[in-house]
Amino acid sequence: MAFLSGMSRLIDALNERIGRLVYWLVLVAVLVSSGNAIVRYALNTSSNAWLELQWYLYAAVFLLSAGYTLLRNEHVRIDLLTGRLSPRGQAWVDLCGGALFLLPLAALILWLSWPMFVESYIRGEMSSDAGGLIRWPVKLLIPVGFALLALQGLSECIKRVMFLSGRGPDPNEKPGSDHGAVPPLAGPA
């Protein structure tokens, strides 16, 4: 179990670091979008490359942050149902959902997207728009993003198994959350 716990921590650290780097891609995407709009309206000119770069950056933000979002437990959830369950019940729902849906789907998309990237890379695929960008970098984001999501899904399953076996904390509890516990009385100063 110590090996799995260590692996979970490594996956969490990887997605944490990538998620924090992706924050900066949001800023770059906003700057590119703003710059592109200013040039288009102020100078009455435009570039397909800048427009496609904007799309690539948004795709990178979406795909590369999926694992980070799962790590932070910020994905859209069915809290209406799971919110009424005990922490153990929630862990079971998360474990089953991860093992039966998330991991197989992420693996399938990873499996199907890799040949698409390889073909694009080998062919040196370019955008069909005049002045557009090469396509393989954005196609690489698909398998990389789903690999990060699958890894985080594996980490979350490990954490649920550890919790359910009594060897780990509740993975759904936010750090610093005391779930309504009464704070200790302050002692003499």
C-alpha positions in Angstrom: 0.0 0.0 0.0 3.0 2.3 0.6 4.0 2.0 -3.0 0.5 3.0 -4.2 0.3 5.8 -1.7 3.7 7.2 -3.0 2.6 6.8 -6.6 -0.6 8.7 -5.8 1.4 11.5 -4.2 3.7 11.7 -7.3 0.7 11.9 -9.7 -0.9 14.6 -7.5 2.3 16.6 -7.5 2.6 16.3 -11.3 -1.0 17.5 -11.9 -0.5 20.2 -9.3 2.5 21.5 -11.1 1.0 21.3 -14.5 -2.2 23.0 -13.2 -0.2 25.9 -11.8 1.7 26.3 -15.1 -1.6 26.2 -17.1 -2.8 29.2 -15.0 -0.2 31.2 -17.0 -1.6 29.9 -20.3 -4.9 31.6 -19.5 -3.0 34.9 -19.2 -1.2 34.3 -22.5 -4.5 33.3 -24.2 -6.2 36.5 -22.9 -3.2 38.6 -24.2 -3.2 36.9 -27.6 -7.0 37.3 -27.9 -6.9 41.0 -26.8 -3.9 41.7 -29.1 -5.6 40.0 -32.0 -8.8 42.0 -31.5 -7.0 45.3 -31.1 -5.0 44.7 -34.3 -8.1 43.6 -36.2 -10.2 46.6 -35.3 -7.5 49.3 -35.0 -5.4 48.4 -38.0 -8.1 46.5 -40.0 -5.8 43.5 -40.4 -5.7 40.0 -39.0 -3.7 36.8 -39.0 -5.0 33.3 -39.1 -1.9 32.2 -37.1 -2.8 34.4 -34.2 -6.4 33.3 -34.2 -5.3 29.6 -34.3 -2.7 30.2 -31.6 -5.6 31.6 -29.5 -7.6 28.4 -30.1 -4.5 26.2 -29.3 -4.0 28.0 -26.0 -7.7 27.5 -25.0 -7.4 23.8 -26.0 -4.3 23.5 -23.9 -5.9 25.1 -20.9 -8.9 22.8 -21.1 -7.1 19.6 -21.8 -4.0 20.0 -19.6 -6.0 21.2 -16.6 -8.5 18.3 -16.5 -6.3 16.2 -14.2 -5.7 19.3 -12.0 -9.4 19.9 -11.8 -10.0 16.3 -10.7 -7.2 16.6 -8.1 -8.9 19.7 -6.7 -12.3 17.9 -6.8 -13.7 20.8 -8.8 -15.4 18.8 -11.6 -19.2 19.0 -12.0 -20.6 16.4 -9.7 -24.0 15.0 -8.8 -23.9 16.4 -5.2 -27.7 16.3 -5.0 -27.3 12.5 -4.7 -23.9 12.0 -3.2 -24.2 14.9 -0.8 -26.6 12.9 1.2 -24.2 9.9 1.5 -21.8 9.3 4.3 -18.1 9.9 3.5 -17.7 6.1 2.9 -20.7 6.1 0.5 -19.2 9.0 -1.4 -15.9 7.2 -1.6 -17.6 4.2 -3.0 -19.4 6.2 -5.6 -16.2 8.0 -6.6 -14.3 4.7 -6.7 -16.9 3.0 -8.9 -17.3 6.0 -11.1 -13.5 6.3 -11.6 -12.9 2.6 -12.2 -15.9 2.0 -14.4 -16.3 5.2 -16.3 -13.4 7.7 -16.0 -10.4 5.4 -16.4 -11.9 3.3 -19.4 -13.1 6.4 -21.2 -9.8 8.3 -20.7 -7.9 5.2 -21.8 -10.1 4.9 -24.9 -9.6 8.5 -25.9 -5.9 8.3 -25.3 -5.8 5.1 -27.5 -7.8 6.6 -30.3 -6.1 10.1 -30.3 -2.5 8.8 -30.3 -2.5 7.6 -34.0 -4.2 10.8 -35.0 -1.3 12.8 -33.5 1.3 10.5 -35.0 -0.2 10.8 -38.5 -0.4 14.6 -38.2 3.2 14.7 -37.0 4.6 12.4 -39.8 2.7 14.3 -42.5 3.6 17.7 -41.1 0.0 18.6 -41.2 -0.7 22.3 -41.6 -3.9 24.3 -41.1 -6.0 24.6 -44.3 -6.3 28.3 -43.6 -3.9 30.7 -45.2 -1.1 31.5 -42.8 -2.3 28.9 -40.3 -0.2 26.9 -37.9 1.0 23.4 -37.9 -1.5 21.0 -36.4 0.4 18.3 -34.6 1.1 20.3 -31.4 -2.6 20.8 -30.7 -3.3 17.2 -31.6 -0.7 16.1 -29.1 -2.6 17.9 -26.4 -5.4 15.4 -26.6 -3.5 12.2 -25.6 -1.4 14.2 -23.1 -4.4 15.8 -21.5 -6.3 12.5 -21.3 -3.1 10.7 -20.0 -2.9 13.3 -17.2 -6.6 12.9 -16.5 -6.3 9.0 -16.4 -3.3 9.3 -14.1 -5.2 11.5 -11.7 -8.2 9.2 -11.9 -5.9 6.4 -10.9 -4.6 8.5 -8.0 -8.1 9.3 -6.9 -9.1 5.6 -7.0 -6.0 4.8 -4.9 -7.0 7.4 -2.3 -10.6 6.1 -2.1 -9.3 2.5 -1.6 -6.9 3.7 1.1 -9.8 5.6 2.8 -12.2 2.7 2.6 -9.6 0.3 4.0 -8.9 2.7 6.9 -5.4 3.6 5.8 -6.0 7.1 4.6 -7.9 10.3 5.2 -11.2 11.2 3.6 -10.2 12.3 0.1 -13.3 14.5 -0.3 -12.5 16.6 2.8 -11.0 19.9 1.9 -7.8 20.8 3.7 -8.5 23.0 6.7 -12.1 21.9 6.8 -13.4 20.7 10.2 -17.0 20.0 9.1 -18.5 22.1 11.8 -16.3 21.0 14.7 -16.3 23.3 17.7 -13.0 25.1 17.9 -11.0 24.5 21.1 -11.3 27.2 23.8 -8.3 29.5 23.9 -6.1 28.9 26.9 -4.4 31.4 29.1 -2.1 33.7 27.2 
